[in-house]
Amino acid sequence: MGKPFTKEYLDSFIGKKQGLITVLSHFKKGKNNLNYFRCKCDCGKIAEISTKHFFNDNQTTCGRFHK
């Protein structure tokens, strides 16, 4: 397992756009306290995306749009 992300590192993504989503904030969720980004998609939907999917799967939409 890799090093956990620092708050400063996750903060650096706030306001950045990846594909159709813009990162609004980050938070921890669940019993394992996993990192998530709260993002706004160009379609207007607010989505909670795990940092795992954001970084490893290069998630670029809320899921409403399909390739």
C-alpha positions in Angstrom: 0.0 0.0 0.0 1.3 3.4 -0.9 1.8 6.4 1.3 -1.4 8.2 2.3 -2.1 11.5 0.6 -1.4 14.6 2.6 -4.0 17.3 3.0 -1.8 19.7 1.2 -1.5 17.4 -1.8 -5.2 16.9 -2.0 -5.8 20.6 -1.5 -3.7 21.2 -4.6 -6.4 19.7 -6.8 -9.2 22.0 -5.6 -10.3 24.1 -8.6 -8.6 21.9 -11.1 -10.4 20.3 -14.0 -10.0 16.7 -15.2 -12.1 15.9 -18.3 -15.6 17.1 -17.5 -15.2 17.3 -13.7 -13.9 20.1 -11.5 -12.7 19.3 -8.0 -14.6 21.3 -5.4 -13.2 19.8 -2.1 -11.9 16.7 -0.5 -13.1 14.7 2.5 -12.8 11.4 4.2 -15.6 8.9 4.1 -16.6 5.5 5.5 -15.3 3.2 8.2 -11.9 3.0 6.5 -11.7 6.8 6.3 -10.9 6.8 2.6 -10.2 10.0 0.7 -12.8 11.3 -1.7 -13.1 14.4 -4.0 -16.4 16.3 -4.2 -16.5 17.3 -7.9 -18.9 19.2 -10.2 -19.5 17.8 -13.6 -20.1 19.9 -16.7 -23.6 18.4 -16.7 -24.3 20.1 -13.4 -24.2 17.0 -11.2 -22.2 17.0 -8.0 -20.4 13.7 -7.6 -18.3 12.1 -4.8 -15.3 10.3 -6.5 -12.8 8.3 -4.6 -9.2 9.4 -5.0 -8.5 5.8 -6.1 -10.8 6.2 -9.1 -9.7 9.7 -9.8 -6.0 8.9 -10.0 -5.9 5.2 -11.0 -8.8 5.1 -13.4 -8.4 8.7 -14.5 -12.1 9.3 -14.0 -13.2 12.3 -16.1 -17.0 12.4 -15.7 -19.7 11.9 -13.1 -20.8 8.8 -14.9 -23.7 10.3 -16.6 -21.8 10.6 -19.9 -20.5 7.5 -21.6 -17.7 7.2 -24.1 
